[in-house]
């Protein structure tokens, strides 16, 4: 009985490249660096709240990514990236990271769609009069006409995305 081994250099090189890519790549979910500055400001405002403006904190990104369904979808994408790396497929690795990032961004939007508590205040919904903080004069505030927080212009909602980075 004869046993022989043949080394496939091209396959080994592809495996090494895919594994390096798997180690060096990462995915950022939420508001990527390319998101508009106004969206970053709005997210900070909603995440932390603004007591002086009667805006309660409404954390979004952390609770959305902590949901079991979102974590499972992100894990599936990362698993496909690992499987691609074990097959020597660098394109598949990046595709898996993109799948994980898209699942995270979709999870954030689904969390907002389900309704964030606390809802909008009656003044926010129907409008009315408030006092200006600095001058003390009455100011009329137009109502939004709906009770769902974070649905004013849709700018922040549309800005949630992901970025796959390679170091």
Number of C-alpha atoms within 10 A of each C-alpha: 2 3 4 4 5 5 7 8 9 10 13 12 12 17 19 17 15 25 21 13 20 22 12 11 14 17 19 18 21 24 22 16 11 10 16 13 11 12 18 16 12 14 22 15 16 17 16 13 17 13 9 8 8 10 16 19 16 20 17 18 21 11 12 21 22 13 13 10 14 21 16 15 19 23 18 17 23 23 16 19 28 21 15 22 26 17 16 21 22 22 13 18 27 26 18 25 29 22 21 29 25 21 25 31 26 21 25 25 20 13 18 19 14 9 13 16 13 13 16 19 16 14 15 19 17 15 15 14 12 13 12 11 11 6 7 9 10 12 12 11 14 13 13 17 14 15 17 19 20 21 14 12 8 10 14 19 19 13 19 22 21 25 18 16 12 12 7
